[in-house]
Amino acid sequence: MKKVSILKTAMMYAQAMYEGAVKSGDLDALYSDARELKNLAENPACNLQKLNNPLWKFKQKAEIAELIVQKCGFCGSMRNTLKLLLENQDFGALIQTLEQFIALYQDKHNIAEVEITTVIPLS
């Protein structure tokens, strides 16, 4: 069996997320959710990567993912994305998938994020 890189996997999920959210009408909500979940997933205190543990049963992981969706108020598209990543045992690609989705959204909406450093405070 041919292995697919995490980046390629993430790009496929990101494209599917985008297309699904367009169809369901919650693209902007998914973008907002993706940014929030990416920040959570990158926070070591949240331990989201524990959902990638192969020793945990899918049902346990799905219940935890559903709690995250409910507590954070995520849209249906984010719920479906998390479920799909868990079902396909690709949760290890979560952060990369979110990064790719955010980049895709920003590209299609002509959004550029910049960081400005100034000597004096901006008002």
ABEGO torsion letter per residue (X at the ends): XBBBBAAAAAAAAAAAAAAAAAAAGAAAAAAAAAAAAAAAAABAAAGAAAAABAABBAAAAAAAAAAAAAAAGBBAAAAAAAAAAAAAGAAAAAAAAAAAAAAAAAAAAGBBBBBBBBABBBX
